[in-house]
Amino acid sequence: LTNFTIRVGAWQRHAKEFRFDDTSSGWSDYIKRSDLLDGNYLSTNNGGTLTIEVDLQVVEEMPTWMPRDTLKEDFLNLLETSKAADVVLDVQGTTFHAHRAILCARAPVLGSILLHQQVPNEEDAAIKIDGVDPKIFEVLLRFVYGNEMPAFAADPALLTSKKSPLLELIELADRFGCSQLKLKVESILVDSVMYPENAAELFLFAESHSCALLREAALVTISWNPSAVIGSAGWATVRESPSLETELLRLALVNKTLKRTTPRADNDFDNMSVSELRDRLERNGLEVDGTRQMLVARLQNAPVNEE
């Protein structure tokens, strides 16, 4: 930031910065020539010279302090301190004090259950949540309140285990409608643990929980190395369901690669990847969770964007 004061005799003009264009800087209308000649600004003692005085002050621009965002910490503090909690949940003997409004916003299926659940008469009596590991349920709650991902999401040993906590987390998020958590964990699985040895098993898991991205990644992995997949332990599980086996083989051949050799129409949703479909849905403010067929149907039924 620079302060300027320019004086010609008694005439002066002040500004915080010059006006700049492509070729010059300053004022195009600083003082008229006629005013300069008629105003006795020229020195008669020095051959009619013009004296211009300039005061220049360079001021260092200081950054403006902004408070850091504490939304995550504030909401996690509500969970950890039970402040203003209006529901108590009992998960296999472990109790959690929660807030119905937050659960309705972030895990709407669970929130809806709690809104319609008959609360016991005893003070602080808990509503039982069956069939859930307390540790996995706590992970879900911490994501609901603070968008916090668990530490085991980056642990390779746990990622590749037969019953990975991430698979349990997807099951729980799917059960209670926490789609953001489900989609994030699904992406971690695709990026971190997709191998020919587990592709068939993950395909079946994706089928049962409407994980379109995981299903697509499993198909691509199978198409790259079908012999390794057929020799894996998970393939035996696929063979127990002939319809799924047929679908798996058909799609693996049809989707040998996701590469396109010819230009594609803007509304050719059937040949878009799941990531492309989800990106298009997200930009249009539409739900991005569900099977591939559901994603395509939403786009086909969406109003035309006139941008």
Salt bridges, closest charged atoms under 4 A:
ASP29 OD1 - ARG13 NH1 3.46
GLU53 OE1 - ARG7 NE 3.25
ASP55 OD2 - ARG7 NH1 2.79
GLU73 OE2 - ARG68 NH1 3.06
GLU80 OE2 - ARG142 NH1 2.99
ASP90 OD2 - LYS128 NZ 3.04
GLU148 OE2 - ARG142 NE 2.55
GLU171 OE2 - LYS163 NZ 3.42
ASP174 OD1 - LYS182 NZ 3.20
GLU186 OE1 - ARG278 NH2 3.06
GLU201 OE2 - LYS162 NZ 3.42
GLU207 OE2 - ARG215 NE 2.18
GLU216 OE2 - ARG292 NH1 3.75
GLU245 OE2 - ARG239 NH1 3.39
GLU247 OE2 - ARG215 NH2 3.41
GLU247 OE2 - ARG250 NH2 3.19
ASP266 OD1 - ARG280 NH2 3.35
GLU276 OE2 - ARG260 NH1 3.67
GLU276 OE2 - ARG264 NH2 3.11
ASP279 OD2 - ARG283 NE 3.04
ASP289 OD1 - LYS182 NZ 3.11
